[in-house]
């Protein structure tokens, strides 16, 4: 019975995703200036965007909106990006949603180990070039069911 419910939830999520004309990207970052810049960049790039600076509301909002991809700052408070990613990984609705971690505060080796524990499979180091971010987003959206690894760019 549980697998039937899981299959129904996944099917409903896939139908909602197909119904959108543009991919929906959720950005979660407590730096409001960067959040605004990313929101404008992604909208100009043809994406629908939800920008959120409150890490406490992140999972609730993500479950409600079912984004196609989450851009997630790792160093936030009161909830860190690691905590949010772990909650997403354990959510029936979000567990297949690709997450791109954004960080500038960890060495590649440190953040790679922590990300792996939380189910984050790719990252981009701040500061980053807009084209590098768009490339990572496109790759993650095109390969959301496949494994991809962090290259630290």
Phi and psi restraints in degrees (value plus and minus 20) as a CYANA .aco file:
   2 UNK   PHI     -82.0   -42.0
   2 UNK   PSI     -62.5   -22.5
   3 UNK   PHI     -85.5   -45.5
   3 UNK   PSI     -52.3   -12.3
   4 UNK   PHI     -85.3   -45.3
   4 UNK   PSI     -63.3   -23.3
   5 UNK   PHI     -83.5   -43.5
   5 UNK   PSI     -65.0   -25.0
   6 UNK   PHI     -79.7   -39.7
   6 UNK   PSI     -64.3   -24.3
   7 UNK   PHI     -82.7   -42.7
   7 UNK   PSI     -59.1   -19.1
   8 UNK   PHI     -85.6   -45.6
   8 UNK   PSI     -62.4   -22.4
   9 UNK   PHI     -83.0   -43.0
   9 UNK   PSI     -65.5   -25.5
  10 UNK   PHI     -83.7   -43.7
  10 UNK   PSI     -61.0   -21.0
  11 UNK   PHI     -84.5   -44.5
  11 UNK   PSI     -61.7   -21.7
  12 UNK   PHI     -83.1   -43.1
  12 UNK   PSI     -63.3   -23.3
  13 UNK   PHI     -81.8   -41.8
  13 UNK   PSI     -62.9   -22.9
  14 UNK   PHI     -84.5   -44.5
  14 UNK   PSI     -59.1   -19.1
  15 UNK   PHI     -84.9   -44.9
  15 UNK   PSI     -62.2   -22.2
  16 UNK   PHI     -84.7   -44.7
  16 UNK   PSI     -60.0   -20.0
  17 UNK   PHI     -83.9   -43.9
  17 UNK   PSI     -64.0   -24.0
  18 UNK   PHI     -86.1   -46.1
  18 UNK   PSI     -48.9    -8.9
  19 UNK   PHI     -91.4   -51.4
  19 UNK   PSI     -43.5    -3.5
  20 UNK   PHI     -94.4   -54.4
  20 UNK   PSI     124.5   164.5
  21 UNK   PHI    -103.0   -63.0
  21 UNK   PSI     -47.3    -7.3
  22 UNK   PHI    -147.1  -107.1
  22 UNK   PSI     129.3   169.3
  23 UNK   PHI     -83.1   -43.1
  23 UNK   PSI     121.2   161.2
  24 UNK   PHI    -119.2   -79.2
  24 UNK   PSI     100.1   140.1
  25 UNK   PHI    -128.0   -88.0
  25 UNK   PSI     109.0   149.0
  26 UNK   PHI    -123.6   -83.6
  26 UNK   PSI     105.6   145.6
  27 UNK   PHI    -127.1   -87.1
  27 UNK   PSI     107.3   147.3
  28 UNK   PHI    -142.6  -102.6
  28 UNK   PSI      90.4   130.4
  29 UNK   PHI    -176.8  -136.8
  29 UNK   PSI     116.0   156.0
  30 UNK   PHI    -104.6   -64.6
  30 UNK   PSI     -23.4    16.6
  31 UNK   PHI    -107.5   -67.5
  31 UNK   PSI      81.3   121.3
  32 UNK   PHI     -84.1   -44.1
  32 UNK   PSI     -56.2   -16.2
  33 UNK   PHI     -84.1   -44.1
  33 UNK   PSI     -66.8   -26.8
  34 UNK   PHI     -84.0   -44.0
  34 UNK   PSI     -59.7   -19.7
  35 UNK   PHI     -77.7   -37.7
  35 UNK   PSI     -66.2   -26.2
  36 UNK   PHI     -83.4   -43.4
  36 UNK   PSI     -63.4   -23.4
  37 UNK   PHI     -82.1   -42.1
  37 UNK   PSI     -65.7   -25.7
  38 UNK   PHI     -85.1   -45.1
  38 UNK   PSI     -61.2   -21.2
  39 UNK   PHI     -79.2   -39.2
  39 UNK   PSI     -66.8   -26.8
  40 UNK   PHI     -84.3   -44.3
  40 UNK   PSI     -63.4   -23.4
  41 UNK   PHI     -79.2   -39.2
  41 UNK   PSI     -67.6   -27.6
  42 UNK   PHI     -89.7   -49.7
  42 UNK   PSI     -56.5   -16.5
  43 UNK   PHI     -83.7   -43.7
  43 UNK   PSI     -61.9   -21.9
  44 UNK   PHI     -84.9   -44.9
  44 UNK   PSI     -47.4    -7.4
  45 UNK   PHI    -101.7   -61.7
  45 UNK   PSI     -19.2    20.8
  46 UNK   PHI      74.4   114.4
  46 UNK   PSI      -3.7    36.3
  47 UNK   PHI    -121.9   -81.9
  47 UNK   PSI     132.7   172.7
  48 UNK   PHI    -103.6   -63.6
  48 UNK   PSI     123.9   163.9
  49 UNK   PHI    -155.6  -115.6
  49 UNK   PSI     117.4   157.4
  50 UNK   PHI    -139.7   -99.7
  50 UNK   PSI     101.5   141.5
  51 UNK   PHI    -129.0   -89.0
  51 UNK   PSI     111.1   151.1
  52 UNK   PHI    -156.4  -116.4
  52 UNK   PSI     107.6   147.6
  53 UNK   PHI    -124.2   -84.2
  53 UNK   PSI     -27.3    12.7
  54 UNK   PHI    -118.4   -78.4
  54 UNK   PSI      84.7   124.7
  55 UNK   PHI     -86.1   -46.1
  55 UNK   PSI     -43.6    -3.6
  56 UNK   PHI     -88.6   -48.6
  56 UNK   PSI     -47.4    -7.4
  57 UNK   PHI    -116.5   -76.5
  57 UNK   PSI     -19.4    20.6
  58 UNK   PHI     -80.1   -40.1
  58 UNK   PSI     -72.7   -32.7
  59 UNK   PHI     -87.1   -47.1
  59 UNK   PSI     -63.6   -23.6
  60 UNK   PHI     -76.9   -36.9
  60 UNK   PSI     -66.3   -26.3
  61 UNK   PHI     -87.1   -47.1
  61 UNK   PSI     -59.5   -19.5
  62 UNK   PHI     -85.7   -45.7
  62 UNK   PSI     -61.5   -21.5
  63 UNK   PHI     -83.8   -43.8
  63 UNK   PSI     -61.0   -21.0
  64 UNK   PHI     -86.1   -46.1
  64 UNK   PSI     -63.0   -23.0
  65 UNK   PHI    -113.9   -73.9
  65 UNK   PSI     -36.9     3.1
  66 UNK   PHI      29.2    69.2
  66 UNK   PSI      44.2    84.2
  67 UNK   PHI     -87.4   -47.4
  67 UNK   PSI     137.8   177.8
  68 UNK   PHI     -98.6   -58.6
  68 UNK   PSI     -43.3    -3.3
  69 UNK   PHI    -177.5  -137.5
  69 UNK   PSI     127.9   167.9
  70 UNK   PHI    -138.8   -98.8
  70 UNK   PSI     105.9   145.9
  71 UNK   PHI    -116.4   -76.4
  71 UNK   PSI     102.1   142.1
  72 UNK   PHI    -150.9  -110.9
  72 UNK   PSI      98.8   138.8
  73 UNK   PHI     -91.0   -51.0
  73 UNK   PSI     117.8   157.8
  74 UNK   PHI    -106.0   -66.0
  74 UNK   PSI     -52.6   -12.6
  75 UNK   PHI    -122.7   -82.7
  75 UNK   PSI      74.4   114.4
  76 UNK   PHI    -158.1  -118.1
  76 UNK   PSI     148.8   188.8
  77 UNK   PHI    -163.8  -123.8
  77 UNK   PSI     135.7   175.7
  78 UNK   PHI     -94.6   -54.6
  78 UNK   PSI     -44.3    -4.3
  79 UNK   PHI    -119.7   -79.7
  79 UNK   PSI     114.7   154.7
  80 UNK   PHI    -102.9   -62.9
  80 UNK   PSI     143.9   183.9
  81 UNK   PHI     -81.7   -41.7
  81 UNK   PSI     -51.4   -11.4
  82 UNK   PHI     -82.8   -42.8
  82 UNK   PSI     -62.4   -22.4
  83 UNK   PHI     -85.0   -45.0
  83 UNK   PSI     -63.1   -23.1
  84 UNK   PHI     -83.1   -43.1
  84 UNK   PSI     -64.3   -24.3
  85 UNK   PHI     -82.4   -42.4
  85 UNK   PSI     -59.5   -19.5
  86 UNK   PHI     -85.0   -45.0
  86 UNK   PSI     -61.8   -21.8
  87 UNK   PHI     -83.6   -43.6
  87 UNK   PSI     -60.3   -20.3
  88 UNK   PHI     -84.6   -44.6
  88 UNK   PSI     -62.0   -22.0
  89 UNK   PHI     -82.3   -42.3
  89 UNK   PSI     -50.4   -10.4
  90 UNK   PHI    -113.6   -73.6
  90 UNK   PSI     -15.2    24.8
  91 UNK   PHI    -115.1   -75.1
  91 UNK   PSI     112.5   152.5
  92 UNK   PHI     -78.9   -38.9
  92 UNK   PSI     -57.1   -17.1
  93 UNK   PHI     -95.4   -55.4
  93 UNK   PSI     -55.5   -15.5
  94 UNK   PHI    -126.4   -86.4
  94 UNK   PSI     -26.2    13.8
  95 UNK   PHI     -81.5   -41.5
  95 UNK   PSI     -41.9    -1.9
  96 UNK   PHI    -120.6   -80.6
  96 UNK   PSI     -18.4    21.6
  97 UNK   PHI     -96.9   -56.9
  97 UNK   PSI     102.7   142.7
  98 UNK   PHI     -85.0   -45.0
  98 UNK   PSI     121.8   161.8
  99 UNK   PHI    -142.4  -102.4
  99 UNK   PSI     108.8   148.8
 100 UNK   PHI    -128.8   -88.8
 100 UNK   PSI      96.3   136.3
 101 UNK   PHI    -100.7   -60.7
 101 UNK   PSI     119.0   159.0
 102 UNK   PHI    -134.6   -94.6
 102 UNK   PSI     105.6   145.6
 103 UNK   PHI    -171.4  -131.4
 103 UNK   PSI     133.2   173.2
 104 UNK   PHI    -158.6  -118.6
 104 UNK   PSI     -12.2    27.8
 105 UNK   PHI    -132.9   -92.9
 105 UNK   PSI     -19.5    20.5
 106 UNK   PHI    -148.4  -108.4
 106 UNK   PSI     127.3   167.3
 107 UNK   PHI     -89.5   -49.5
 107 UNK   PSI     138.9   178.9
 108 UNK   PHI     -76.0   -36.0
 108 UNK   PSI     -62.8   -22.8
 109 UNK   PHI     -84.1   -44.1
 109 UNK   PSI     -63.5   -23.5
 110 UNK   PHI     -84.3   -44.3
 110 UNK   PSI     -69.6   -29.6
 111 UNK   PHI     -91.4   -51.4
 111 UNK   PSI     -50.1   -10.1
 112 UNK   PHI     -82.4   -42.4
 112 UNK   PSI     -64.1   -24.1
 113 UNK   PHI     -84.4   -44.4
 113 UNK   PSI     -65.0   -25.0
 114 UNK   PHI     -85.9   -45.9
 114 UNK   PSI     -61.0   -21.0
 115 UNK   PHI     -82.4   -42.4
 115 UNK   PSI     -62.8   -22.8
 116 UNK   PHI     -79.3   -39.3
 116 UNK   PSI     -60.5   -20.5
 117 UNK   PHI     -83.3   -43.3
 117 UNK   PSI     -51.2   -11.2
 118 UNK   PHI    -115.1   -75.1
 118 UNK   PSI     -21.0    19.0
 119 UNK   PHI      66.0   106.0
 119 UNK   PSI      -9.5    30.5
 120 UNK   PHI    -103.8   -63.8
 120 UNK   PSI     109.6   149.6
 121 UNK   PHI    -127.6   -87.6
 121 UNK   PSI     -29.0    11.0
 122 UNK   PHI    -170.1  -130.1
 122 UNK   PSI     139.9   179.9
 123 UNK   PHI    -169.1  -129.1
 123 UNK   PSI     147.2   187.2
 124 UNK   PHI    -157.8  -117.8
 124 UNK   PSI     113.3   153.3
 125 UNK   PHI    -107.0   -67.0
 125 UNK   PSI     113.3   153.3
 126 UNK   PHI    -102.3   -62.3
 126 UNK   PSI     124.7   164.7
 127 UNK   PHI     -94.2   -54.2
 127 UNK   PSI     131.6   171.6
 128 UNK   PHI    -149.9  -109.9
 128 UNK   PSI     140.0   180.0
 129 UNK   PHI    -103.8   -63.8
 129 UNK   PSI     119.6   159.6
 130 UNK   PHI     -74.0   -34.0
 130 UNK   PSI     -60.1   -20.1
 131 UNK   PHI     -83.9   -43.9
 131 UNK   PSI     -56.6   -16.6
 132 UNK   PHI     -84.6   -44.6
 132 UNK   PSI     -59.3   -19.3
 133 UNK   PHI     -85.6   -45.6
 133 UNK   PSI     -67.3   -27.3
 134 UNK   PHI     -80.3   -40.3
 134 UNK   PSI     -59.8   -19.8
 135 UNK   PHI     -81.9   -41.9
 135 UNK   PSI     -64.9   -24.9
 136 UNK   PHI     -83.7   -43.7
 136 UNK   PSI     -61.1   -21.1
 137 UNK   PHI     -82.0   -42.0
 137 UNK   PSI     -69.4   -29.4
 138 UNK   PHI     -80.3   -40.3
 138 UNK   PSI     -61.9   -21.9
 139 UNK   PHI     -83.4   -43.4
 139 UNK   PSI     -66.1   -26.1
 140 UNK   PHI     -84.4   -44.4
 140 UNK   PSI     -60.1   -20.1
 141 UNK   PHI     -88.6   -48.6
 141 UNK   PSI     -56.8   -16.8
 142 UNK   PHI     -96.3   -56.3
 142 UNK   PSI     -40.4    -0.4
 143 UNK   PHI    -147.8  -107.8
 143 UNK   PSI      11.3    51.3
 144 UNK   PHI     -81.1   -41.1
 144 UNK   PSI     -44.1    -4.1
 145 UNK   PHI    -112.2   -72.2
 145 UNK   PSI     -27.9    12.1
 146 UNK   PHI    -124.1   -84.1
 146 UNK   PSI     143.7   183.7
 147 UNK   PHI     -99.3   -59.3
 147 UNK   PSI     119.5   159.5
 148 UNK   PHI    -161.5  -121.5
 148 UNK   PSI     133.4   173.4
 149 UNK   PHI    -138.2   -98.2
 149 UNK   PSI     139.6   179.6
 150 UNK   PHI     -93.6   -53.6
 150 UNK   PSI     115.1   155.1
 151 UNK   PHI    -132.7   -92.7
 151 UNK   PSI     -17.7    22.3
 152 UNK   PHI      57.9    97.9
 152 UNK   PSI     -13.6    26.4
